[in-house]
Amino acid sequence: MTWDELLNHQRERGPLPSRREGLAAWVSALSAPLVSLEIPPESITPLRAAGLVVNDERRLQFPADGDALDRVFSLLGLPPIASGGAAALLTAMSRSDEQKSPKLSLPLRVQAAKACSLGWSSELFTLTVLLSNVSLREEDGALLPRGGPIVGICAEYERPLTSLQPPRVASWPLEASRQNGVPTLRLPEGFLRSPLRLEPTSRNARAPAGRANAMSRAGKFMDALGAAWPSRIGSVTEVAWPVYRPARAGPPLDAVNGAPLPEIPLR
């Protein structure tokens, strides 16, 4: 968020609240992007009682508005945040820069309530898919082939994709691709087939821990593939793949088509 965006946000949000009633609704109406902020243990219960989201890792999901954060803590009678809300949010944002999800996502079809009814957590994460030789149609978010083989890999799983609609990962890791091959994907196109349309990534979604290292390994694989297939890989596009964390142990749930995925640590 730039300074101009922050000033516009502060003008649009209006005055800060002066009472505890309706705090959660007021916070949820703020248009600033959400930041995951670690909070002291003694703050968890009052914040949750006020209707604010604090996950199991003691992290508060709060819009990037330091003044609003300070006011909420004050109204709830909590000790003020050391160095102030703005500094705490800026620190949290800078630490999470390398963990940011791609801006566009495969369509999220399974909502949080449905995931919970199926036995998963409502906590949404995004895996990262790297795709070669695709382009985005700006007016409707359609993902289109741009010539050349379409190869997809999931960075966090370190596996190639065998399908994109619905997304499926191969049973073998990237390092075994010499023996098992690298699948190429097909995108729906033509007058009788609707294209795969991407959508903005949910602002409530978190990137898995270790995303930066996973992306580095996936990038090296794509570079090696480009060297093996000269002039055929082309540009690489990052796409988010929304999944729900398991409620306890077990695999994540694909939020695109509601199928369990192979087990993988998300946090």
N, C-alpha and C positions, 0 to 999 in steps of 0.2 A: 504494500500500500504506500503510495507516494504522499508527500505532504499535502498536495492539492486535493487528493482523494480523501485524506483524513479530514481536512477542513470542510470539504463538501459534506462528508458524513456527519460531522458535528453540527453543521447548520441544519441538515435534514432531520436529525434525530430530535432536535428541540431540547428543552431543558432537562436536566437530570431529575430523577425521581426524588421525592422528599419523604415518602412513606414506604413501609415494607410491603404493604398490600400490592399484589399484582406485579411483583418484581420479575418473576419468571416470564410472564407475558411481555413485559417491557423489554427484557433482554432479548427474547426470541425475535422481537420485531426489529432489532438493530440490523442494519444492512452490511456491517463490516464483516470480513471473513473471520471464521472461527480459528482460534489459537488454542492449542493444548498446553495447559499451564499446570505445573506441579504445585500443590498447595500443602500447607501444614496439616497433620492428622486431625487437629482439633477443629479445623474449619469444615471438615467433610459433612458432618451431621447437620449443622445449621444451613449449609448451602443446599444440601439435598432436601431438607425440610422446606426450603423456600422454592423448590421446584427446579433448581439448576442441575445440570448434568455433571456429575463427578463419576468417572469410571473406576473400575476395580484397581487401577494402578495409581489412584489418588491424583488424577489429573482432571482439572476443570476445563470444560470446553466453553470458551468465552469469546465474544466478538472482540476484534482488535480495537478496543476503545479504553484507554487507560483511565480516563476520568470516570467512565461508567463503572469500571472494575473497583476503583477506590470507593465510589459512592455505595456500591452494593455491599462491600465489606463493612463500611461504616454503619449502614442501616441495619445490618444483621448483628452489630455489636462485636465484630471480629477484630483481632489485632490488625493494624494496618500492614500492608505489604511492605517489606523492607525495600527501600529505594523508590517505592511508588509503583502504581499499576502500569503506567506507561513504560517504565524501564523494564519491568518484569515481562511484559508482553513482547517488547522489542527483543529481549534476550531469548525468549522462547521461540520467537519467529526466526531469529538468526540461527538458532541451533537446529531448527527443523527445515532449513532451506534445502539441504541435500536429501531430505526425506519427502519432498513434495511429490504428489501424484501428478500424472499427466493431466492436462486441462480437459481433454475429451475422453469419454468413456464409452465402452460397450453399453447398450441400453440396460438400465437397472429395472428388471421386471418383478423381482420378488421384494416386497416391502418388508420393513423391519417386523411388523406385527405377524406377518406370515412366517418369517424366519423363526420367530419365538415360538409360534404354534407348532413348528416342525422340530423344535428341540435345540435350536441354535441361539446364540446371543444376538441381540439387536445391534451390536457394535460392528460397524461397517469398515472394511479395509479395501484397499485397491492393490491388486497385483499389477505388474507392468508387462504389457505385450509389445514387442518390437516387430514391426512389419516392414518388409522391403517392397518397393515398387507399387505403392498405393498413393492416392491423392484424395483430398477432401473437397467436396463440393460445398462452397461456402453457404449457399442459400438454404440448404436443408440438412447439412451435416452428413451427406451420403459419402460412404467410403468407396472409392472407385479404383480399378486397376489402371496403372499408367504405363503398362508395357514391361515385359520381363517377368521372371518367376517371382511369385509372391511367397516369401518364406516368413513364418511367424515363430517367435520363441517367447516363452514366458521367463522373464529374468529371475524371478524368485524361485521358481521350480527348477530352473536350469535345464529345461526340456524344450524340444520343438513342439509346435502345435500341429495336430493332425486335422483340425477343423477350426473354423472361425465362427461359424453360425450353425449350431452353438459352439462356443469355445471348448476345445478338448486338448489336453496335453498328451504327448506320447508316453509310452511306458518306459522309454529309455532316456538316459541323460544325454546332454550335448556331447560329452566326450565319447559316447558310443555311436555317434552319427556316421562315422566312417563304415562301421559294420552294418548299421540298420538303415542308413540313408537319411536324407533331410527331406521331409514331406513338403510339397508345394501346395498352396491353398488356392481355392477358387472363390471369387466374390460373385454374388448374384448380380446380373446386369441384363439389360434388354427390356423391351416393352412389356413383356409378360411377367417379369420378376422384379419385385421391389428391392432396391438396394439396401445394404446394411447401413443404417443411419446411426451415427454417434450422437452423444448428448453431453452437455457439460457435466463434469465429474461432480458428484455430490460434495458439498462443502463440509459435510459431516464425516466424510471418509478419511481414514488414516492410512498412510503408507506403512508397510511392514517394517519392522526393525531390520537393519542391514540392507536396505534397498540400494544404497550407494555402492556397496561391494557387489551386490548381485548385478547391478547395471554395468559395472565395470567388466565383470566376467562375460556378460551377454554381449557387450560392445566388442570385446576382443574376439568372440566367436563370429560375430557378423563380419568383422574385418578379415578374419581368416577365410570365411566363406566367400567374401568378395575377391580375395586373392586367388581362391581356387576356381571361381567362376568369373573370370575377367569381364568387366563391362556388363554384367548381368544383374547384379544385386541392386545397384542404384542407391537412392536415398532411403533412409530408415525413419519410420514414423513411430512415435511412442503413443500407446493407447492404454487407458486404465481398464482394468477388469475387476468389477466390484464383487466382493465375497463377504460373507458373514463369518465372524469368529465362532468357533464351537463354544457352547456354554461352559463346558468343563474341558474334558479331553476329547480328542477325535479330530476328524477332518473339517475343513471349512466348507461352507455351503456356497455354491455358485449362485450369485444374485441375478444372473442373466436368465438361467433356465431352471433353477431350483434343484440341481443335482449335487450330491456330495462330491468333493474333490479329493485327491490324494492328500494325506496329512502333510502339514507344513507349519513351522512356527511363524506366527505373525507378530509377536511382540516380545 
